[in-house]
Amino acid sequence: MGSKMPGLVSLSYFLGVPFLLVLLGAALLHWRQTPARNKIPRAQKRREKALQQMEALAQRLRQQEPDLDPKPILELPLLTLAQKLQDEELSLESVLCSYLEQGHDSTCGLAQFLEKPAAKDGIIVQILKAQGAIPFVKTNVAQTLFSFDCSNPIYGQTLNPLNLQKTSGGSSGGEGALLAGRGSILGFGTDTGGSIRIPASFCGICGLKPTGFRLSYSGIASAVKGKKSVTTMAGPMALDVESLVLSLKVLLSEDMHQLDPTVPPIPFREEVYFSKRLLRIGYYESDGFTQPSPSMVRAVRLTTGLLQDAGHEVIPFSIPQIEYAMQHLYKGGLNADGGATLLEKLEGDLVDPCMKGTVTLLRLPDLLKCLLARILKHTNPRLSKTLEELRGVGTPKKLWEQHSKVEKYQHEFIAKWRSLDLDVLLAPALDPAFYISYPAKASESMSYMGLYNLLNFPVGVLPVTRVTVEDEKELAFYKGYYGDTFDKNFQEAVRGSTGLPVAVQCIALPWEEELCLRFMKEVETLTKNQKEPKE
Ligand SMILES: CCCCCCCC/C=C\CCCCCCCC(=O)NCC(=O)O
């Protein structure tokens, strides 16, 4: 016995030390994770309380004004509403905003950003407030904003008010859903790969992603700052084009440049917006990377037909080197740091399902990424390339090379545009709305949007038609260009959408927001005069 004891002691000693170390490690990890996660229930309680207060106010208003019908007010275009407010015919005070606002959190769906209220308003909020706007709500976004779904572990998933099985799109999907439900008249989002345009398209509203830095980006919360080859931009979302125009006119005042001198002093150029000159319009039905859904193609065909009938010239256009642009330049630019900044922001947090795929891949050791990329090279070339790009560019020299490749691509694209003497370009948007959780599974389809963040061109999105039964039938034959899981998931994502809105993208060259809006207005007028398609 006695002789066995030291052996047992030493065995338990040797077993115990690693065990204790593991235990200590787990405790440390737990200790590191706890603070960020702990804030989530408190945030949820705050939201619950705010909702109760809102309900109580609505109840009081209903009692005080039993005959009040808010519908005629909420259906007013922003321009008319602004006029009525100015004439004191109305005293409605509600303009939506999701940017840094004094005294409020801007979470980006991240626990780390909770309970850190902004010390002052962001520049866009300052200008809007100075012009009489009253922000009344901050809306939901995708965790980290690096997804085109709209879900996070704090506030949950935003649904599409037009079909509750579908997502509102993201990352600015709360704005999209609120506008589509007529809960607001103007909202703001940010766009690195379609986060203004995708919710607009999925929810049947309008959105504008301006050229980078035409509007101030100062005072906007973001999980990943510092990306240079893929531009993130702030922009408006609204129910019609006139509302986008009005918001841009207001924002492009003297104040914008005064408050943020990094923004060029270019006021809104009315003469461009109001010009009646006939346009030379390039168009494409497919970007050559993601086979479009049948309704995406029909939306472009319908719109080019109407534009041609109205006297404009339409010219076919094809995207140069799309695979290189999306796979290498876009993904490489977005993940130039190997995802380090994004992962840092998720430390100690719960990872939302909309981010799980990306985060799992980013967390793989580089060697494993490399190995998997090789294994998948022939069976799933898009995932293989993604894995390669997720390793990051490596060195500052490589980063500069990446930047200069993007510049070269931009100039090649512009040269092609110029060789055709185009004024603007018409393209499919990404739609119809995806089923919940599908944006992550069909992420490659964002090629239609991300390209213009890479190019840094202004782009507007507006609804032009609705999905028909015929579109749905045609979707059954969808194969995709790669026949991979992304293509299969895209087909599943857009199913069951009869009656849902379908949009187009109106694109102009950098700094030509006024021309972009003028084109959007033209498309809006022509398509609104159309008979609704049979469902
Ligand atoms: C099976 C998992 C595949 C994971 C693929 C990960 C690679 C990521 C590549 C493309 C997806 C890019 C999504 C970017 C969305 C950006 C949305 C946006 O505009 N956000 C606004 C903002 O950043 O402010």
The ligand as an ORCA input file, in Angstrom:
! r2SCAN-3c Opt
* xyz 0 1
  C     -19.627     28.580    -46.403
  C     -19.216     29.891    -45.833
  C     -18.713     30.830    -46.858
  C     -18.137     32.020    -46.193
  C     -17.621     32.976    -47.190
  C     -16.934     34.096    -46.513
  C     -16.305     35.012    -47.463
  C     -16.918     36.324    -47.507
  C     -17.110     36.776    -48.897
  C     -18.152     37.437    -49.325
  C     -19.250     37.882    -48.432
  C     -19.157     39.324    -48.209
  C     -20.230     39.792    -47.351
  C     -20.036     41.267    -47.124
  C     -21.301     41.872    -46.803
  C     -21.114     43.337    -46.566
  C     -22.410     43.854    -46.195
  C     -22.366     45.364    -46.064
  O     -22.540     46.062    -47.020
  N     -22.147     45.869    -44.822
  C     -22.203     47.247    -44.473
  C     -21.034     47.721    -43.706
  O     -20.019     47.027    -43.653
  O     -21.093     48.844    -43.183
*
